[in-house]
Amino acid sequence: MYKSILRKVLSILDLVLPKKNVVCFFITARTSWDPNQQVLFAKFKSKFEVIVIDGNDVSRSSPYKTLKCFYKIYRSKVIIFDHSLPIGLVEGKHLCINVWHGSPIKRIRCLLKECFTQQFLDYQSTVTNLLISNSPFDSVQMQSCFNVTEEKMLSSGLPRNAYLTCTNEQLSEIDIYDEYDLVKNISSGYSKVILWAPTYRGDSHQFNDPLNLSQHEEQLLHRYLEESNSLLLVRYHKFSSCSKSSFFLHDNIRDVSNIKNQNILLREVDVLITDYSSIWIDYMLLRRPIVFYCADLDSYELNHGFIHDFQTSIPSKMVIDFMAVLDLLKQEDIEVLSSDFERLYNRYHMNSNANETILSIENKINSHIGL
């Protein structure tokens, strides 16, 4: 009842409030902003009046702060988001641009209807004016996931790909948190830098630990890292958590979950270990080894489901045993890129151009606000 009344009140507010030539970057509650938003903010802050609204500031316990957030959003002609839009927006009153935080591998949104109300799904698809995807292949999947038409798609590559394809000089212009020097300092002095970036397990409220190594596996990992002078970086998904803080007491293991821009992190990584996360799609741009460690493939597929057959849709060999992961890492030249690498690379990155995408978004904003 509360949300229904609030939705109606906010819709009236959005309907009557005059709009300003403001580009609003909206961070959905329980999330942080993705590099897609970060790079657009860096590019647009000198060209438009921009504001950042953090949905984590919205709560029943802070009605004044909540109303202030909604007021600023509803006054903005353009809203750039990467998860969900706030309630109460009136169709046609804003240019709403969804820079979704990756390419869908598992079922999401409209392909996972049991996790969302139909009202939520219909609202999000109706008020979204533009949805960004990596490629034409990616576009088809995104249309199904978000129930939008092809006319609403922009499929020339994700803006955040710029962090992986630009020069160091260009990076300094879009690294809004100055994280590259921090990442360089963390990884300095090691022969190999490995990033372990698993996705979350269960639902987004359980905060499970996806690493779950036995004591023996940890000991073998420590020995490998010491003997090879390797650094293991671990980046948890925002809906995961570490269940054993002692894991990070080893000198060769660092928790980098607090790094705000994972693509800047990827620039310094020699080998990526992941699972059902789509982080590997970005990492493919660097053409470096990827290890898929998927010990719980059957249960994960049962709980989440995939859009396509998982094992034929990844560019590297999948392993289900941590000893096999260590064996791959011990190889002097890790040959884990499959013969299908180029096919999958082209599926997501053929003709993609982050700068072209950024320019297209800029042009659409200019057209909408009348510049």
Secondary structure, 3 states (H helix, E strand, C coil): CHHHHHHHHHHHHHHHCCCEEEEEEEECCCCCCCHHHHHHHHHHCCCCEEEEEEHHHCCCCCHHHHHHHHHHHHHEEEEEECCCCCCCCCCCCCEEEECCCCCCCECCHHHCHHHCCHHHHHHHHHHCCEEECCCHHHHHHHHHHHCCCHHHEECCCCHHHHHHHCCHHHHHHHCCCCHHHHHHHHHCCCCEEEEEECCCCCCCCCCCCCCCCCHHHHHHHHHHHHHHCEEEEECCCCCCCCCCHHHHHCCCEEECCCCCCHHHHHCCCCEEEECCCCHHHHHHHHCCCEEEECCCHHHHHHHCCECCCCCCCCCECEECCHHHHHHHHHCCCCCCECCCHHHHHHHHHCCCCHHHHHHHHHHHHHHHHCC
